[in-house]
Amino acid sequence: MSDTASLSSARRRKKDDFYTQLSDIENELRYYKHHFQGKVVYCNCDDPRVSNFFEYFSKNFEHLGLKKLVTTCYRNQQRDLFSRHDCERAIYLEYFGDQDGNRVPDAHEIEVKHLKGDGDFRNAECIELLKEADIVVTNPPFSLFRPYMAQLMEYEKVFLIIGNMNAVTYKEIFPLIKADRHRLWFGPSISSGDREFGVPDHYPLTDASYRIDSNGKKYVRGAPG
Ligand SMILES: C[S@@+](CC[C@H](N)C(=O)[O-])C[C@H]1O[C@@H](n2cnc3c(N)ncnc32)[C@H](O)[C@@H]1O
């Protein structure tokens, strides 16, 4: 990779390595319980072994009455929250709910499967998983927000995005908020710039507002511009 390509890849990664906290998922999802009964949920930008979206939906599987939970990751087979994306392949995971009655998603109840490709949400095998899904829920990579949304529209999916507020100013996105056809709206718990996201250890903390917790984990407030 040339220096320029490497720099632009690093910039893109900086904007994409924002990880959603469980509390933010809980705060927003509590408004939608009735939508999930009997539904297949797909989180397509989520390493299932570490995603808080997987954590939320697997732990609330019975409470929400889900039929199936599927999560795919991107270029990662390691148990590493902030993948370096240095793997050509990826895994996905299927969960059909608690089978042994302890109401906990145990490892033996979670099927880990290998994807043929790198888990890009635009890959044919991920699109097949998308087609099977009733509701897509995630925080997608900011650098790919436009194609991500375009794909959801193309397949006419119901979706819930907890993402970067800057995207609402995009000319492709703003009209969707106004249009009746797609009925895109802000979530009740969402107001601009008030959320913290987890970031990788190597994330440069030059942003105005950040926090390091007692375990040394880094968080940034707001979203990358
Ligand atoms: C903003 S992070 C959010 C991660 C997770 N959804 C969350 O909310 O914590 C975006 C994620 O998208 C993944 N990603 C980047 N490019 C992708 C692609 N082309 N297809 C699928 N996922 C991708 C990254 O690995 C990263 O984990």
The ligand as an SDF file (V2000), in Angstrom:
LIG
                    3D

 27 29  0  0  0  0  0  0  0  0999 V2000
  -18.6410    1.9970   13.9500 C   0  0  0  0  0  0  0  0  0  0  0  0
  -18.0510    0.3310   14.1650 S   0  0  0  0  0  0  0  0  0  0  0  0
  -19.3960   -0.3340   15.0540 C   0  0  0  0  0  0  0  0  0  0  0  0
  -19.2020   -1.7440   15.5030 C   0  0  0  0  0  0  0  0  0  0  0  0
  -20.4310   -2.3180   16.1900 C   0  0  0  0  0  0  0  0  0  0  0  0
  -21.5270   -2.3700   15.2660 N   0  0  0  0  0  0  0  0  0  0  0  0
  -20.7850   -1.4770   17.3710 C   0  0  0  0  0  0  0  0  0  0  0  0
  -21.7280   -0.7110   17.2620 O   0  0  0  0  0  0  0  0  0  0  0  0
  -20.1090   -1.5690   18.4040 O   0  0  0  0  0  0  0  0  0  0  0  0
  -18.2600   -0.2780   12.5220 C   0  0  0  0  0  0  0  0  0  0  0  0
  -17.9000   -1.7300   12.3450 C   0  0  0  0  0  0  0  0  0  0  0  0
  -18.0850   -2.0750   10.9780 O   0  0  0  0  0  0  0  0  0  0  0  0
  -17.0820   -2.9890   10.6060 C   0  0  0  0  0  0  0  0  0  0  0  0
  -16.8970   -2.8360    9.1600 N   0  0  0  0  0  0  0  0  0  0  0  0
  -16.0290   -2.0330    8.5010 C   0  0  0  0  0  0  0  0  0  0  0  0
  -16.1740   -2.1890    7.1810 N   0  0  0  0  0  0  0  0  0  0  0  0
  -17.1500   -3.1230    7.0010 C   0  0  0  0  0  0  0  0  0  0  0  0
  -17.7360   -3.7210    5.8670 C   0  0  0  0  0  0  0  0  0  0  0  0
  -17.3470   -3.3840    4.6300 N   0  0  0  0  0  0  0  0  0  0  0  0
  -18.7060   -4.6500    6.0470 N   0  0  0  0  0  0  0  0  0  0  0  0
  -19.1060   -4.9940    7.3000 C   0  0  0  0  0  0  0  0  0  0  0  0
  -18.5800   -4.4480    8.4200 N   0  0  0  0  0  0  0  0  0  0  0  0
  -17.6220   -3.5340    8.2630 C   0  0  0  0  0  0  0  0  0  0  0  0
  -15.8690   -2.6210   11.4210 C   0  0  0  0  0  0  0  0  0  0  0  0
  -15.1250   -3.7850   11.6620 O   0  0  0  0  0  0  0  0  0  0  0  0
  -16.4790   -2.0910   12.6990 C   0  0  0  0  0  0  0  0  0  0  0  0
  -16.5180   -3.1200   13.6550 O   0  0  0  0  0  0  0  0  0  0  0  0
  1  2  1  0
  2  3  1  0
  2 10  1  0
  3  4  1  0
  4  5  1  0
  5  6  1  0
  5  7  1  0
  7  8  2  0
  7  9  1  0
 10 11  1  0
 11 12  1  0
 11 26  1  0
 12 13  1  0
 13 14  1  0
 13 24  1  0
 14 15  1  0
 14 23  1  0
 15 16  2  0
 16 17  1  0
 17 18  1  0
 17 23  2  0
 18 19  1  0
 18 20  2  0
 20 21  1  0
 21 22  2  0
 22 23  1  0
 24 25  1  0
 24 26  1  0
 26 27  1  0
M  CHG  2   2   1   9  -1
M  END
$$$$
